[in-house]
Amino acid sequence: MRTMVEIPFYNRDCVFGYCKAVYPQVILPTRNPKSIFADTGLKAAQEETPPLRSYASYVIRLSKLYNAPILAVVPDAFGDADRNIALAREFLRIINNRFRDKQTKFLIVLHRLDGHVDEYRSLVFRYLNYVDVGIAIPSKESDVKEPTIKCREEPRACAQRIVWAVNQVATGVLSGIHVHILGALKPVLALLIKDYNYVPNSFDTDAYRLVSNDKLRKECLGDGRYMIDENKCPPEKWAREWLRGVLS
């Protein structure tokens, strides 16, 4: 089995070379990332009319600035399958001929998958006519089924939903499709790998920036703060501590 360092772990500090960039951010902590995960961000996602064209141009700009492979989230609508699918179709009309031969894979986020499996699979095939594509599954709050649940409170249920979603969409000719876990929480990731024997292709998280234990707090902070301070300990130390126990 691969180690967690070998599974692309996208984060805002670019630990292990995997960088997370949130629109419209273009300055990263490193000039030579292995790969970049680009997201629309909560603010843009909540706008009544998401900036689809600006976001597409933003992804192109990232690819030119860093010459690195990019995973880019397709603009999405949390908790609303119809709007989510409509946004993805509209976005495809914008990008369809702009990303041929580029190192960019677009991730279709699965929201309210139950009852819409055929529509999502059809959407994936439509994207494949023009660009490289994968799927992304939320894991902070899970809305692939109703009702939406908080994964911090129900990690096992969220892990089960992720496996269910993969089994619904990534089957047949799509069985090798890239699967990304959005906003991964450690308990969910550990359950996926150890209990359900499922290893995603990649994941992103900011959760490693929360102090994971008192030993690390005393060693790196010496006070009651709960967010990391990169001036006290390098982000890699925090990330490795967060990853500890996911596989073992």
Secondary structure, 3 states (H helix, E strand, C coil): CCCCCCCCEEECCCHHHEEEEECCCCCCCCCCCCEEEEECCHHHHCCCCCCHHHHHHHHHHHHHHHCCCEEEECCCCCCCHHHHHHHHHHHHHHHCCCCCCCCEEEEEECCCCCCCHHHHHHHHHHHHCCCEEEEEEECCEECCCCCCEECCCCHHHHHHHHHHHHHHHCCHHHCCCEEEEECCCHHHHHHHHHHCCCCCCEEECCHHHECCCHHHHHHHCCCCCCECCCCCCCHHHHHHHHHCCCCC
